[in-house]
Amino acid sequence: MKLAEALIQRADHRKRLDQLRERLVRVARVQEGDAPAEDPAALLAEVERTAAELTRLIQRINRTNSTTPLDNGRTIADAIAERDTLQLRHSIVTALVQAAIIKQDRFTKSEVRFQSTINVAGLQQQADDLAQTYRELDTKIQAANWLVELID
Protein backbone atom coordinates (compact mmCIF):
# COMPACT_ATOMS: atom_id res chain seq x y z
CA MET A 1 0.00 0.00 0.00
CA LYS A 2 1.27 3.47 -0.87
CA LEU A 3 1.62 6.10 1.85
CA ALA A 4 -1.01 8.27 0.14
CA GLU A 5 -3.52 5.41 0.29
CA ALA A 6 -2.82 5.01 4.01
CA LEU A 7 -3.42 8.74 4.53
CA ILE A 8 -6.78 8.41 2.77
CA GLN A 9 -7.67 5.42 4.95
CA ARG A 10 -6.66 7.39 8.05
CA ALA A 11 -9.05 10.18 7.09
CA ASP A 12 -11.80 7.63 6.43
CA HIS A 13 -11.27 6.01 9.85
CA ARG A 14 -11.47 9.41 11.56
CA LYS A 15 -14.71 10.23 9.72
CA ARG A 16 -16.08 6.81 10.65
CA LEU A 17 -15.29 7.39 14.33
CA ASP A 18 -17.02 10.78 14.20
CA GLN A 19 -20.09 9.15 12.67
CA LEU A 20 -20.07 6.42 15.29
CA ARG A 21 -19.87 9.03 18.04
CA GLU A 22 -22.92 10.81 16.62
CA ARG A 23 -24.84 7.53 16.37
CA LEU A 24 -23.91 6.60 19.93
CA VAL A 25 -25.07 9.95 21.25
CA ARG A 26 -28.41 9.51 19.46
CA VAL A 27 -29.03 6.11 21.07
CA ALA A 28 -27.66 6.95 24.52
CA ARG A 29 -31.17 7.74 25.82
CA VAL A 30 -34.59 6.61 24.81
CA GLN A 31 -37.99 7.13 26.25
CA GLU A 32 -38.92 4.59 28.90
CA GLY A 33 -40.34 1.50 27.26
CA ASP A 34 -38.78 2.21 23.86
CA ALA A 35 -35.81 0.42 22.34
CA PRO A 36 -32.86 2.30 20.83
CA ALA A 37 -32.67 2.43 17.04
CA GLU A 38 -29.27 0.75 17.21
CA ASP A 39 -27.51 -1.43 19.76
CA PRO A 40 -25.11 0.79 21.74
CA ALA A 41 -22.92 -2.19 22.62
CA ALA A 42 -22.47 -3.08 18.96
CA LEU A 43 -21.64 0.52 18.13
CA LEU A 44 -19.08 0.65 20.96
CA ALA A 45 -17.51 -2.56 19.69
CA GLU A 46 -17.23 -1.01 16.24
CA VAL A 47 -15.63 2.09 17.79
CA GLU A 48 -13.02 -0.12 19.46
CA ARG A 49 -12.26 -2.00 16.23
CA THR A 50 -12.02 1.17 14.15
CA ALA A 51 -9.89 2.94 16.77
CA ALA A 52 -7.49 -0.01 16.93
CA GLU A 53 -7.18 -0.04 13.13
CA LEU A 54 -6.62 3.73 13.16
CA THR A 55 -3.89 3.38 15.78
CA ARG A 56 -2.05 0.73 13.75
CA LEU A 57 -2.38 2.81 10.59
CA ILE A 58 -1.09 5.99 12.25
CA GLN A 59 1.86 4.06 13.69
CA ARG A 60 2.75 2.75 10.23
CA ILE A 61 2.37 6.20 8.68
CA ASN A 62 4.59 7.74 11.37
CA ARG A 63 7.25 5.03 10.92
CA THR A 64 7.20 5.59 7.17
CA ASN A 65 7.37 9.39 7.46
CA SER A 66 10.20 9.30 9.98
CA THR A 67 12.41 6.90 8.03
CA THR A 68 11.78 7.85 4.40
CA PRO A 69 14.20 10.42 2.96
CA LEU A 70 12.62 13.15 0.86
CA ASP A 71 15.56 15.30 -0.27
CA ASN A 72 18.80 16.69 1.13
CA GLY A 73 18.75 14.02 3.86
CA ARG A 74 15.47 15.43 5.18
CA THR A 75 12.78 12.88 6.00
CA ILE A 76 9.12 13.24 5.10
CA ALA A 77 8.38 13.90 8.79
CA ASP A 78 10.91 16.74 8.81
CA ALA A 79 9.39 18.18 5.65
CA ILE A 80 5.89 18.00 7.17
CA ALA A 81 7.10 19.86 10.25
CA GLU A 82 8.69 22.51 8.04
CA ARG A 83 5.53 22.77 5.91
CA ASP A 84 3.34 23.21 8.98
CA THR A 85 5.63 25.95 10.28
CA LEU A 86 5.58 27.69 6.89
CA GLN A 87 1.80 27.66 6.97
CA LEU A 88 1.75 29.12 10.47
CA ARG A 89 4.27 31.83 9.58
CA HIS A 90 2.28 32.69 6.44
CA SER A 91 -0.94 33.06 8.43
CA ILE A 92 0.79 35.34 10.96
CA VAL A 93 2.37 37.57 8.32
CA THR A 94 -0.90 37.73 6.35
CA ALA A 95 -2.83 38.69 9.50
CA LEU A 96 -0.26 41.39 10.25
CA VAL A 97 -0.54 42.80 6.73
CA GLN A 98 -4.34 42.85 7.00
CA ALA A 99 -4.17 44.61 10.36
CA ALA A 100 -1.76 47.22 9.05
CA ILE A 101 -3.73 48.19 5.96
CA ILE A 102 -5.16 51.55 6.81
CA LYS A 103 -8.67 52.47 5.87
CA GLN A 104 -9.46 56.08 6.58
CA ASP A 105 -12.96 55.95 8.01
CA ARG A 106 -12.81 59.52 9.21
CA PHE A 107 -15.84 61.68 8.84
CA THR A 108 -14.49 64.83 10.47
CA LYS A 109 -11.03 66.36 10.84
CA SER A 110 -11.14 65.89 14.61
CA GLU A 111 -11.21 62.09 14.40
CA VAL A 112 -8.03 60.15 15.13
CA ARG A 113 -5.81 59.25 12.18
CA PHE A 114 -3.98 55.95 12.09
CA GLN A 115 -0.70 55.08 10.45
CA SER A 116 0.94 51.76 9.73
CA THR A 117 3.94 50.77 11.85
CA ILE A 118 5.22 48.20 9.35
CA ASN A 119 6.30 48.00 5.72
CA VAL A 120 3.12 46.51 4.24
CA ALA A 121 4.58 45.92 0.77
CA GLY A 122 7.64 44.18 2.19
CA LEU A 123 5.57 41.95 4.43
CA GLN A 124 3.17 41.14 1.60
CA GLN A 125 6.17 40.03 -0.46
CA GLN A 126 7.33 37.90 2.48
CA ALA A 127 3.84 36.34 2.72
CA ASP A 128 3.91 35.59 -1.01
CA ASP A 129 7.36 34.00 -0.69
CA LEU A 130 6.23 31.87 2.25
CA ALA A 131 3.16 30.74 0.30
CA GLN A 132 5.29 29.76 -2.69
CA THR A 133 7.78 27.85 -0.52
CA TYR A 134 4.85 26.10 1.17
CA ARG A 135 3.33 25.07 -2.18
CA GLU A 136 6.64 23.74 -3.48
CA LEU A 137 7.31 21.73 -0.32
CA ASP A 138 3.75 20.42 -0.21
CA THR A 139 4.08 19.26 -3.82
CA LYS A 140 7.24 17.31 -2.95
CA ILE A 141 5.52 15.70 0.03
CA GLN A 142 2.44 14.78 -2.00
CA ALA A 143 4.58 13.29 -4.77
CA ALA A 144 6.49 11.20 -2.25
CA ASN A 145 3.23 10.01 -0.71
CA TRP A 146 2.28 8.35 -4.01
CA LEU A 147 5.72 6.80 -4.55
CA VAL A 148 6.56 5.48 -1.08
CA GLU A 149 5.35 2.12 0.19
CA LEU A 150 3.92 2.06 3.71
CA ILE A 151 6.25 0.43 6.26
CA ASP A 152 4.84 -2.37 8.43
N, C-alpha and C positions, 0 to 999 in steps of 0.2 A: 504494500500500500504506500502511495506517495504521501509526503508530509501534508500537502494541500488537501488531500482527501481526508486525512485525520483531522485537520482543522475544521473541515466542513462537518464531519461527524461530531466533533466536540461542540460545535454550535447547535447541532440538532439535539444532542443530549441535554444541553442547557435549556433549550426551548421545551423539550419534553418534560424536564423536571419542573419548569414553570407551569406548564399545563397541568401536571399532576398535582401541584400545590393548589392551583385554583379548583380542581375537581375535589380534592380533599376538603378544602374549606367549605365547598357547597354541600358536602354530605356529612359535615361534622355534627350538625344538629338537624333533627327533624321533629315535626310535631308528634306529640305522644300518640302512639298507636300506628303511626306511619312507618314505612320502611325506607331507608335511604335509596336513592336512585342507583347508587353503586356501592359495592362492598368496600368500606374503608380499609379493612385489613388487606384486601387484594391490591388496592391502590398503594398502600404503604409498602407492600412487598415489591411492587413494581418500582417504587421510588428507590428502595434499597438496591435492586438489581441495576437500575439505570445509573445511580450514583457510583456504584462499584465499577461499572464499565467506564464511566466518565473519569474516575480516578486513575484507572489503568491507562486510559488514552492520554490523559494529561501528563502522566509520568513518562510515557513513551515520547510524546511531543517534546517535553522538556529535555529528555536525554538526547534526542535527535538535535534539537536546537543548540544545546550546549557543547556538542562534540563535532558538529558539521562545520567545516570552514567555509566561509563565504568568499572573502577576498582579503588580501593583505594580512593573512593570519587571523583575521577577525572571524569569530563564529557567528552563526545566525542569531544566537541569543544576545551577543554583544551588539550586533546590528539592530536588533529589535529595541534594545535599551537606548541606543543612540537615536533611533527613529522616534521613539516616544518622547525623548528629551527635546528633539527638534520640534516636534508638534507642540509641546508645552511652551518652549521659547517663542515659537511663532505666535501662539495665542496671546502671550503676554505682550509682545511687541505690537501686535495688531490692536490689542485693547488700549495700549498706551497711545498709539497714533490716533485712534478714534476719540480718546479723551482729550487729546491736545488740539484737535481740529476746532477752530474757534468759529462759532456762529454768533454774529452780532445781533442779538435779540433786544437791542435797546430801542426804546420808544421815545425817550427824552435824553437830553444831554447830561442830566444829573445822574443817570443810571451808571452803575459800575461797568468799566470796560475790563475785559480779560485779555491776557496775552499768553501765548504758548511759551513754555519753559524748555522746550526741546526742539530739535531740528526734525520737523515732521517728514520732510522729503528724505532725509538720510535714514530715518527709522523705517519709512515705508520701503526704501530700497533694501534695508536689512531684512524686513519681513518677507519681501519677494525672494531674496536669496535663500532664506531659511525654508521657504515653501518649495523652492526648486530643489534644494538639497534633500528635503524630505521626500519629494516625489521620486527622485533618482534612487535614493536608498530603498524606498518602498518597492520600487520596480525590481531591484536586485533581489530583495527578500522574496517577493512573489514568484519570481522566476525560479529561485532555488527551491521554493516550496513544491513546485511541479516537477523538479528534477530529482530531488532527494527521496530516498526510500526511508520509511519510518523504522527506527531502531526498536528492537524488542526489549 
